[in-house]
Amino acid sequence: MFKKIMAILLAYAVLFAVLPVVGADSGVSIDDAYVNFDSESNKWTFGTSLVEKTVQLNGTGQFLLTGFVNKLTGRDYIQNGAKSDEFAIKVGTGSASPASGEAGGWVLAGWSENRGALGELEIKIVLRKGMLEVTRNYRVLPETGVIEEWSDFKNISGSSQQFSELRVLRARLMTAEAANVDLYYMSGDKNSSKGYYKMQAPVDMGKASDLNLGTYTGNGGDLHQPFGALYNRETEEGVFMTWDYTGTWTAKFGNNSGKIFSQVSTAGGKEHEFSVSDGETVSSPLARMGVFAGDLDDMGNAISDYQYRYKWKYTNEKYMNLVRFGGYGYSNDILFDKTNLNRYLGGDMLWIDDGWQNYLGDWEWNGTRPVNEYQDYLKLSNMTLGMWLVPWGVINGSDLAAEHPEWCINLVDKKGGLKVELPEVQEHIRNMLNARQQEFGTFMLKTDFNQNKSVYSRATAVMEIIKNFKEDNPQAGLTLCSDGGGLLNPGTAQYSEIIPLQDGTPDLDDGYWVSMLYPVDKIMTANGRAPLGAYTKSNRAIMSGAFTVATTSALGQTGNLNISDAEMELIRQDVDLYRWLRTQGVMGRFVKVYRPETTSENKYYFMQKMSPDASKGYMTVRFDESFAGEELVMYPKGLEADMTYTVSSLEGGMARVTKTGTELMSEGIALTMKVGEVIFFNLENRPGNADDTEAPTEPAELSQNATSHLGFDGMELKWEEACDNSWLSYYEIFKNGKYYSKVSTGSYYFDEKGTPNDVYEMRAVDGNGNKSAAVKAAGAPDTYPEIDDSFKPYYEIWNDGSTTKDVVALQAGIKIADSTPDGNGFEMRTGISQSTGKASDHQYVQLVYKNISVPENAVAIAFWFGQEFEMRNPDCLINDPDSYML
């Protein structure tokens, strides 16, 4: 009986919890989030310890914003009675007036509050008038100064209606202080007139007389970023606004009769109208308003903190702060070589870009071996796989285009894509993505192309496709690319672990400003993403975000892996430093970012990252290299006033100092600018710097065995990892008594040139060069084999790994030998000289001599699939003093 009574009471409790509350005072709080309802005035007041918002349904049925308080400063930004409506939408065609909260006549149908999955306080207020039911949704986020909001618009007219111009945000703020207020906004991708991702010069709201002053538009993240901020330069405080929409939007900020006006909406016009059936509901894009005090860096950190707390659910930490290496090329040989090179560098991911597929849309692997075999080989060295795949991509000639031409937007345009607004297309994409994750094994998806997403239905569908992928594949990662950052907004960023900003040539401030809007360690800049063989110290600025090294080549080619030992070692050392930094609490979730100023008139783009408790940090810098050697003072930010910091640099551009945070921020740091400089705060035990003479332990259980991988027979080494008191950097491998290679990640090595007669030894090396004793592999012969130094004048060439022929070099007096670890000898390069939507048959052959002199009359004969080709020097001389191509 007791159980039945409790069950009945519980049922009633659940029932009344979900029913709307009308006409009763009430209040609820979650952590520091709260809502209070005054039934007499129909007023809702909600917020946190940092922000408070008040909305009211007044006596004439207007639904208005009546209060917005920055509790950091105690100031209400609703001033001089400048109230504003909370929603608007255009119903009808042509010049129909918007239905808005300010128009009046709205009736309260009910309201409710609920606790969200992450502890948010969710508030729903339902209003009705004529043909519309509007639900205003507010999400109060504990411990932040941010309140999210959106509107649900339900057609209750009894017939279909045309909707457009959904209001995203609208507010009249800071009207009494317009003379001191600046508008800040940011350009986005593909903005050739204003530059890419640049904070624009502030617009003085005190001088604005035209309502349209400050109007800017965007298409997702193209043209402009979905962001605006009002900043009082006198009191050093303000409010920021961001919104999640991949379609076309318009933002208007201006001074209307002395009152600052802010409005964001989806695009209007005939092409943006869409039909809504009776009983159907559509939603405005999710938006947010937040408060801050201080400068723009404080604003950026407030935005980031909000994202770290409430937009991290879909972030897979496995794919954060990876060292990503790869590019075009999918032949067996090139993927094998890239994996081995990545193991030397210490990389975490091999990524395969465009070209591996048979057709866009069908997404069938074009390689000679299954993807799973490459996955298995990567896992042996603790690496993961990333693959380029356009969810909405399709091309003429594909089975998908033949079977469903009605799904395709424009088959002539490779980037035309699918009509993602169709439910059957969304289902197809979802099933296809899930099937590829099953078929290939879990991988990091890299999307691309900007989709034809400007209209509302496609914009919302793209967001849903991305969300579905992460929900269906929680173990996978996402690189959100769309010809750069065309899909970028806070909503899509939450699903991504890597955010490429652009495909074009970047400026020095690449990533500098936009890291105010998105987590810095998700951002992959194009500036510094140097191709293999072109990496220099100046590329070190990529250490402030997602670290990527590319291989250069045109679409479909095998990729250029030609790199000297010295170039490879420079990358390996920087990767080693990056890998160490990610263990120090200065990367990842909750880090803070600052942009210090200097005494120089020249512009230096310093990026300072600090741990959440501000105890440690580091700083990179980009600048015009003609400024190198300039002496200046740089003023760090974000330090704890009474905390002591030891500050030093990688390139020696400053004297090592130990001072308090107050001293460093007020006095600054004297610097002589050097290319590739990195500055450290309380990170003195970093690789190459620590006063450490203790050697690491020896690798244990080292063994060698004959095996095969990816069609190559050879010898594998396995061992248990060594330990070091500071930082274990890499393992040195010796073959038959001579240095042979390095392993910087994992505890596995495969030598495709090895035989059971070879003797392998290994030692561990720490970040300061201390080396363990060398250990010999179990299973190795007792003595080194005799080396045959006889000359074998040939090298194998291949086509997609399926066919081999000999290339014979004919030149008396020149000793030619297989490529050696020191880079001498020669190598073959092959590839594809033309490309279409799928792999091309146009091949080329290069015979490259490294570090040896080749006389002008040198000749090589290539026997290529039954045809004989003569290659002469210097007709094809490589532009490299150490390399000659015959």
Secondary structure, DSSP 4 states (H G I P E B T S, - for coil): -HHHHHHHHHHHHHHHHHSPB-S--EEEEETTEEEEEETTTTEEEEE-SSEEEEEEE-TTS-EEEEEEEETTTTEES--TT--EES-EEEESSTTPPEEEGGG---EEEEEEEEE-TTS-EEEEEEEEETTEEEEEEEEE-TTSSEEEEEEEEEE-SSS-EEEE--EEEEE---GGGGGGEEEE-BB-BT-TTT-SS-BPPPEETTS--STTTT-EEEETTBSB-SEEEEEETTTTEEEEEEE--SSEEEEEEEEETTEEEEEEEE--SGGG-EEE-TT-EEEPPPEEEEEEESSHHHHHHHHHHHHHHHS-TT--GGGTT-EEEEES---HHHHHHHHHHHHHHT-SEEEE-TTSBSSTTT--B-SSS-HHHHHHHHHTTT-EEEEE--TT---TTSHHHHH-GGGBS-TTSTT--B-TTSHHHHHHHHHHHHHHHHHH-S-EEE--S--S--SHHHHHHHHHHHHHHHHH-TT-EEE--BTBBTT-SHHHHTT-SBEE-BSS---TTTTTTGGGTS-GGGEE-STT-PBTT---GGGGGGGGS-EEEEE---TTS-------HHHHHHHHHHHHHHHHHTTTTSSSTT-EEE--EES-SS--EEEEEE-TTSS-EEEEEE--GGGTT-EEEEE--S--TT-EEEEEESS--S--EEEEHHHHHHH-EEEE--TT-EEEES-TTSTTTS---PPPPPPEEEEEEEEEETTEEEEEEEEEPP--SS-EEEEEEEETTEEEEEE-SSSEEEETT--TT--EEEEEEETTS-BPPPEEPBT--SSPPPP------EEEEESTTS-EEEEEEE-TT----B--TTS-EEEEEEEES---SS----EEEEEEEESS---TT-EEEEEETTEEEEEETTTT--SBTTEEE-
